[in-house]
Amino acid sequence: MSVHVKHNEARQRFEATVDGHLCVADYAIRSGVMWMSHTEVPPPVAGRGIAAELVRTALAWAEAKGYQVQPACSYVASYMRRNPETQKLLAKT
């Protein structure tokens, strides 16, 4: 399944609309760190890899901008553990 993810900078989130359902990965930028606070995929479209694509796109954007990432959302933290190539983005705490 191909998911088209859009970056909505005004709302500080990455979005995808799938079968009429809005899916989001929210963030905030603080002192050069992208705090990923919330990922949401409505139940009717869950289990299709949408959250993973939202987070993958968000992390790629963060890397391109030179941001570190603080995974305040449990899904983002889990995604980063499962994808070792993203570890270099982890904010130093």
C-alpha positions in Angstrom: 0.0 0.0 0.0 1.3 3.4 -1.0 0.7 6.2 1.6 1.0 9.8 0.5 2.3 11.8 3.5 2.1 15.6 3.6 4.0 17.9 5.9 1.7 20.4 7.5 4.2 22.8 8.9 1.6 25.2 10.2 0.1 22.5 12.4 3.5 20.9 13.1 2.5 17.4 11.9 2.8 14.9 9.1 -0.5 13.8 7.7 -2.0 11.2 5.5 -5.6 10.7 4.5 -6.5 7.1 3.9 -10.0 6.0 3.0 -11.2 9.3 4.3 -9.5 9.0 7.7 -6.9 11.6 8.8 -3.7 10.0 10.2 -1.1 12.2 11.9 2.3 12.3 13.5 2.6 15.5 15.7 5.8 17.2 16.6 7.2 20.4 18.1 10.7 21.9 17.6 12.5 23.0 20.7 16.2 24.1 20.8 17.1 22.1 17.7 15.2 19.0 18.8 12.1 17.5 17.1 9.8 16.3 19.9 7.5 13.7 18.4 4.6 13.8 20.7 1.8 11.8 19.2 1.0 9.4 16.3 -2.6 8.5 15.5 -4.1 6.2 13.0 -7.9 5.6 13.3 -9.0 2.0 13.9 -10.7 1.6 10.5 -7.3 2.0 8.7 -5.0 0.6 11.4 -2.6 -2.2 10.6 -1.6 -1.0 7.1 1.8 0.5 7.9 0.5 4.1 7.9 2.0 5.1 11.2 5.4 3.7 10.1 5.2 5.7 6.9 4.3 8.9 8.8 7.2 8.4 11.2 9.7 7.4 8.5 8.8 10.6 6.6 9.0 12.7 9.7 12.4 11.3 10.7 13.8 11.8 7.2 12.7 15.4 7.3 14.3 15.9 10.8 17.5 14.4 9.5 17.5 16.7 6.4 17.0 19.7 8.6 19.7 18.7 11.1 17.4 18.1 14.0 17.8 15.5 16.7 14.7 13.6 17.7 13.1 13.1 21.1 10.5 10.2 20.8 7.9 11.4 23.4 5.4 9.1 21.6 5.6 5.4 22.5 5.0 4.4 18.8 7.9 6.6 17.7 10.2 5.2 20.4 9.3 1.7 19.3 9.8 2.5 15.6 13.2 3.9 16.3 14.2 0.8 18.3 13.1 -1.4 15.4 15.0 0.7 12.9 18.6 1.0 14.1 19.5 3.4 11.3 17.4 6.0 13.1 19.4 5.8 16.3 21.8 8.5 15.1 18.9 11.0 15.3 18.2 10.4 19.0 18.5 13.5 21.1 21.2 13.3 23.8 19.4 13.4 27.2 
